[in-house]
Structure formats: C-alpha cells, structure tokens
Amino acid sequence: MKEIFLIAVGGGIGALLRYALTGFVHKNVNTGFPLGTLTVNLLGAFILGFLWGISETFILPPSIKLIIFIGMIGAFTTFSTFMLETVNLARVGEIKYALMNLFVSNFFGIILVFLGLIMSKYLIKFTGWR
C-alpha cells in the first residue's frame, strides 16, 4: 500500500508539471504541431536518462525510485497523448506533421536518454561525487 501511495504522489507532481509545461508551450508557441507534448516527452527522456545515470552511482532508496521514475517521470511524459496527436494529425491530412512527430519524438527521445546518462556520468566524475 505504501508503494501505491508513493507512486500516486510522484504521479500527481509529474502530471501537474506536464500540465503546466504543455500549457506554457501552447500559450507561447502557436502552431498546428503538438509542440507541448513533444517538449515534455523529450525533456522527460533527458531527465530519465540523467537521473538513471545518477542512480547507478548512488544508491537510492526504493521509495525514492518509485516516486521519481514510476510516479513523476511516468506521469510527466505522455506516450498515449503523443500517439493520439500523431493519429489525429494523420486523420486531418497533416501526414508530414504526423511523420515528423513520430520521428522526432522517438529518435530524439532515445538520443536524449543517452545524453542524460552521459551527462550524469560526467557530472559525477568532474565533481568528485561518490
């Protein structure tokens, strides 16, 4: 029961952060492309890689891992919304945007996870954390 509560707390925080960031992007960038969802998914990919790299060096309590990795990042990123927006772009004839969303989200998402991992290792190495 404790695990469910921790995931729910992290999920609530992640969902609120996603709502705030996507709202900010949509308010400030007017485009037919789902840039808000792309932003949270790519930022989430980087943060996931970075924090995972940190967790490989430092032992994090299981409760912190539940809150951060499953709760916060799981709710911050939104694979289902990405898929729905991609399908809806294709349905209204925006095939170019649909394909661009599919490629950019997946390709750069994977790259950003790797970049986050690499940056965390450099940060640990150059700051002397251990």
C-alpha positions in Angstrom: 0.0 0.0 0.0 2.9 2.3 0.7 4.3 1.8 -2.8 0.9 2.8 -4.4 0.8 6.0 -2.3 4.4 6.9 -3.3 3.7 6.4 -6.9 0.5 8.4 -6.7 2.3 11.3 -5.0 5.0 11.3 -7.7 2.4 10.9 -10.4 0.4 13.8 -9.1 3.6 16.0 -9.2 4.5 14.8 -12.7 1.0 15.3 -14.1 0.9 18.9 -12.7 4.3 19.7 -14.1 3.2 18.3 -17.5 0.1 20.3 -17.5 2.0 23.5 -16.6 4.7 23.0 -19.2 2.4 22.0 -22.1 0.1 24.9 -21.2 3.1 27.3 -21.3 4.3 26.0 -24.6 0.8 26.1 -26.2 0.2 29.6 -24.9 3.6 30.9 -26.2 4.0 29.0 -29.4 1.1 29.0 -31.8 1.5 26.1 -34.2 -0.5 23.2 -35.6 2.2 20.8 -34.3 1.8 19.3 -30.9 4.9 21.0 -29.5 3.8 20.9 -25.9 3.7 17.1 -25.8 6.9 16.9 -27.8 8.6 19.2 -25.2 7.5 17.2 -22.2 8.4 13.9 -23.8 11.9 15.0 -24.9 12.6 16.8 -21.6 11.3 13.7 -19.7 13.6 11.4 -21.8 16.6 13.5 -20.9 15.7 13.7 -17.2 15.0 10.0 -17.1 18.5 9.2 -18.5 20.2 11.8 -16.3 18.6 10.6 -13.1 19.0 6.9 -14.0 22.7 7.6 -14.5 22.9 9.2 -11.1 21.1 6.2 -9.6 23.7 3.9 -11.0 26.3 5.6 -8.9 24.3 6.5 -5.8 22.1 4.0 -4.0 18.6 5.5 -3.9 16.0 4.1 -1.6 13.4 2.1 -3.4 10.8 4.6 -2.2 12.6 7.5 -4.0 12.9 5.4 -7.2 9.1 4.7 -7.1 8.3 8.4 -6.6 10.7 9.7 -9.3 10.9 7.0 -12.0 7.4 5.5 -12.0 5.4 8.3 -10.5 6.9 11.7 -11.6 8.5 10.8 -14.9 5.8 8.3 -15.8 3.1 11.0 -15.4 5.2 13.8 -16.8 5.8 12.1 -20.1 2.8 11.1 -22.1 3.1 8.3 -24.7 -0.6 7.9 -25.1 -1.1 11.6 -25.9 1.8 11.5 -28.3 0.1 8.6 -30.1 -3.3 10.2 -30.2 -1.9 13.5 -31.5 0.1 11.7 -34.2 -3.0 9.8 -35.3 -5.2 12.9 -35.3 -2.6 14.7 -37.4 -2.8 11.9 -40.0 -6.6 11.9 -39.8 -6.8 15.6 -40.8 -4.4 15.1 -43.6 -1.3 16.5 -41.9 0.8 13.5 -42.9 4.0 15.5 -42.9 3.4 16.6 -39.3 2.4 13.1 -38.2 5.5 11.6 -39.6 7.7 14.4 -38.2 6.1 13.9 -34.7 6.7 10.1 -34.9 10.3 10.5 -36.0 11.4 13.4 -33.8 9.8 12.0 -30.7 11.3 8.6 -31.0 14.7 9.4 -32.5 15.5 12.4 -30.3 13.9 10.8 -27.2 16.3 7.9 -27.4 19.2 10.3 -28.0 18.2 12.4 -25.0 18.1 9.4 -22.7 21.6 8.6 -23.7 22.7 12.2 -23.4 21.2 12.3 -19.9 23.1 9.2 -18.9 26.4 10.5 -20.3 25.9 13.9 -18.7 25.2 12.4 -15.3 28.4 10.3 -15.5 30.5 13.4 -16.4 28.9 15.4 -13.6 29.7 12.7 -11.1 33.3 12.3 -12.5 34.1 16.0 -12.6 32.5 16.9 -9.3 34.1 14.0 -7.5 30.7 12.8 -6.1 30.8 9.3 -4.8 
